[in-house]
Amino acid sequence: MKLEQAIQSTNFKNENHKAVLNVLYTAWWLKTMMSRELKQFGLTHEQYNVLRILKGKSPEEMCVKDIAGRMIEKSSNVPRIIDRLVLKKLVKRTTDANDKRHTVMALTAAGLNILELSTQRINSVFDQHVKLNENDAAKLNELLEIIRQQES
């Protein structure tokens, strides 16, 4: 669907303005699709992100600060997200063996299982809806990185 149809507007300041709105709308659309799929697994996209981060460091454990630094949405309340994942028995919380003042997290077997199942489903949905060849995907990545060069 064209952006103009989706937001029912053709009034853009310029092509850059339209591109920014297009990125925002597309991000919302992808996040909505992802959230719909994750809901079937009882997960939010933030919880899914934490599970993916922990899997990426597995079998190492991670502290909250390190997890927060890798989050897609930097404003996420990581301690609260982890609390919910611990209640669901998808993440275990332990005391750091080297520094008893720190708490570290790791995936449980159930967490790894739900992550694998939900990732399969999300990948399937994205494969169905996001039809980019490798060259187009590489160009899109390059353009998005140009936009984020100002990121601090």
Secondary structure, 3 states (H helix, E strand, C coil): CCHHHHHCCCCCCCHHHHHHHHHHHHHHHHHHHHHHHHHCCCCCHHHHHHHHHHHHHCCCCEEHHHHHHHCCCCCCCHHHHHHHHHHCCCEEEEECCCCCCCEEEEECHHHHHHHHHHHHHHHHHHHHHCCCCHHHHHHHHHHHHHHHHHCC
